[in-house]
């Protein structure tokens, strides 16, 4: 009979679980009854993350609205409205914005009558009337360099030692290039970022 009592203690008991007070949840190993509700101790990590993202987006949106309202009343914001009619008039008159064209590598030529012991190295910049002239100059880049070399190699050391030599040379290049490339005064000025005689 003692053996029967021991077997009863080892056998799982099918007795109904004890009722838990409302508001407590079943533990990890405990089974929940169908009618039992579980109370949450706090928001889930997913809910907390969603709330945080919502707050960040809301703050950023509010800052953008305030910034746009503040900038709307500044003179800088009103300035583009004033320039738009001028831009439209310029576009209607076909006035182009001046631009610059630079030959990438310096041009190096021997100075005339120095038995090839002296040379001139220049890097010219061409100020052009607009994009249409720029396209024409780019299309004729080899011919432009040929014109430059022809003018430069004809200069003597005395001509290059003149204090105004770079300005005079720039004017000569401007006139010759406009005429030979048929640019209709598209080159308005030529100046040098490098002008070295050695």
VOGU-3710 file (C-alpha; in Angstrom, 3 decimals, decimal comma):
1> xxxxxxxxxx> 0,000/0,000/0,000  2,905/2,303/0,597  3,872/1,576/-2,959  0,456/2,748/-4,192  0,815/6,010/-2,293  4,246/6,602/-3,812  2,862/5,943/-7,319  0,078/8,415/-6,704  2,587/11,099/-5,687  4,721/10,427/-8,814
11> xxxxxxxxxx> 1,759/10,556/-11,177  0,789/13,899/-12,573  -2,152/15,321/-10,885  -5,119/16,244/-13,009  -6,517/18,597/-10,462  -7,660/22,014/-11,677  -5,079/24,697/-11,287  -5,550/27,068/-8,494  -7,125/30,344/-9,437  -4,812/33,305/-9,531
21> xxxxxxxxxx> -5,798/36,722/-8,432  -6,769/39,116/-11,247  -3,872/41,063/-12,724  -1,221/38,340/-12,398  0,069/36,419/-15,347  1,141/32,886/-15,759  4,844/32,256/-15,396  7,033/30,912/-18,143  6,236/27,302/-17,294  2,612/27,827/-16,294
31> xxxxxxxxxx> -0,303/27,364/-18,645  -2,899/30,097/-19,066  -6,538/29,371/-18,880  -8,666/30,502/-21,792  -10,424/33,260/-19,850  -7,294/34,609/-18,156  -6,071/38,049/-19,285  -2,466/39,100/-18,952  -1,539/42,552/-17,782  1,506/44,192/-19,396
41> xxxxxxxxxx> 4,119/45,709/-17,167  5,086/48,457/-19,767  5,218/49,216/-23,488  6,930/46,695/-25,723  10,310/47,643/-27,242  8,689/47,873/-30,689  6,064/50,304/-29,431  8,727/52,399/-27,694  10,811/52,562/-30,897  7,778/53,589/-32,970
51> xxxxxxxxxx> 6,930/56,303/-30,445  10,515/57,599/-30,508  10,599/57,699/-34,345  7,276/59,550/-34,384  8,589/62,148/-31,959  11,770/62,708/-34,002  9,826/63,111/-37,268  7,349/65,447/-35,622  10,129/67,617/-34,165  11,937/67,814/-37,510
61> xxxxxxxxxx> 8,730/68,755/-39,315  7,982/71,474/-36,807  11,513/72,874/-37,153  11,184/73,001/-40,955  7,863/74,823/-40,744  9,252/77,396/-38,314  12,392/77,895/-40,437  10,392/78,394/-43,623  8,152/80,938/-41,900  11,145/82,857/-40,574
71> xxxxxxxxxx> 12,987/82,838/-43,928  9,903/83,887/-45,869  10,092/87,393/-44,420  13,831/88,002/-45,024  15,029/90,248/-47,887  17,105/87,399/-49,380  13,961/85,370/-49,999  12,291/88,306/-51,759  15,331/88,989/-53,960  14,781/86,168/-56,513
81> xxxxxxxxxx> 11,328/87,569/-57,271  12,942/90,896/-58,250  15,536/89,269/-60,509  13,124/87,010/-62,375  11,804/89,762/-64,698  15,393/90,815/-65,467  16,308/87,214/-66,290  13,273/86,902/-68,543  14,183/90,124/-70,322  17,772/88,935/-70,763
91> xxxxxxxxxx> 16,603/85,632/-72,186  14,289/87,466/-74,572  17,120/89,732/-75,755  19,449/86,722/-76,233  22,088/88,343/-74,008  24,578/85,657/-73,045  26,656/85,487/-69,932  30,400/85,974/-70,566  32,562/82,910/-69,989  36,245/81,996/-70,045
101> xxxxxxxxxx> 38,181/79,431/-72,033  41,627/78,303/-70,876  44,109/76,134/-72,717  44,991/73,412/-70,226  48,744/73,156/-70,825  51,096/76,130/-71,142  52,293/76,948/-74,659  56,099/77,002/-74,924  57,905/78,542/-77,906  61,464/79,642/-78,635
111> xxxxxxxxxx> 61,988/83,384/-78,485  62,798/84,822/-81,939  66,497/85,618/-82,675  67,931/83,945/-79,545  69,438/80,901/-81,325  66,934/78,751/-79,397  68,586/79,586/-76,049  65,561/81,465/-74,668  61,922/80,452/-74,558  58,521/81,890/-73,735
121> xxxxxxxxxx> 55,936/79,937/-71,720  52,383/81,316/-71,577  48,994/80,151/-70,380  46,324/82,331/-72,000  42,726/82,788/-70,860  40,133/83,883/-73,419  37,130/85,906/-72,229  34,230/85,043/-74,531  30,824/86,648/-75,098  28,868/83,464/-74,404
131> xxxxxxxxxx> 28,292/79,737/-74,751  27,883/79,830/-78,541  31,372/81,316/-78,960  32,709/78,811/-76,423  31,455/75,923/-78,574  33,051/77,426/-81,677  36,385/77,965/-79,881  36,378/74,393/-78,552  35,612/73,045/-82,029  38,606/75,023/-83,421
141> xxxxxxxxxx> 41,020/74,463/-80,513  43,878/73,154/-82,710  43,611/76,132/-85,077  43,539/78,534/-82,100  46,752/77,016/-80,721  48,344/77,293/-84,177  47,429/81,009/-84,266  48,950/81,489/-80,797  52,197/79,724/-81,678  52,535/81,782/-84,865
151> xxxxxxxxxx> 52,160/85,057/-82,964  54,344/84,043/-80,006  57,325/82,675/-81,951  57,597/85,948/-83,879  58,302/88,020/-80,761  61,831/89,146/-79,976  63,364/89,327/-76,517  63,176/93,136/-76,584  59,438/93,020/-77,337  58,825/90,511/-74,519
161> xxxxxxxxxx> 60,885/92,506/-71,988  58,523/95,487/-72,367  56,462/96,014/-69,152  53,252/96,098/-71,205  54,207/93,089/-73,359  51,532/90,761/-71,954  48,722/93,289/-72,551  49,895/94,076/-76,089  50,248/90,377/-76,871  46,761/89,719/-75,487
171> xxxxxxxxxx> 45,242/92,392/-77,749  47,085/91,030/-80,808  45,918/87,475/-80,093  42,330/88,697/-79,552  42,190/90,565/-82,887  43,886/87,800/-84,894  41,817/84,939/-83,392  38,527/86,818/-83,878  39,398/87,437/-87,537  40,805/84,016/-88,446
181> xxxxxxxxxx> 38,161/81,987/-86,577  35,345/84,276/-87,794  34,119/84,877/-84,229  32,560/88,316/-84,837  34,316/89,843/-81,793  33,376/86,778/-79,680  36,725/86,997/-77,876  36,507/90,174/-75,814  39,826/89,910/-73,976  42,894/87,699/-73,649
191> xxxxxxxx> 44,962/87,650/-70,468  47,647/85,338/-69,139  47,816/83,299/-65,940  51,423/82,440/-66,829  53,876/84,589/-68,815  57,491/83,484/-68,391  60,559/84,334/-70,503  63,668/82,286/-69,788
//
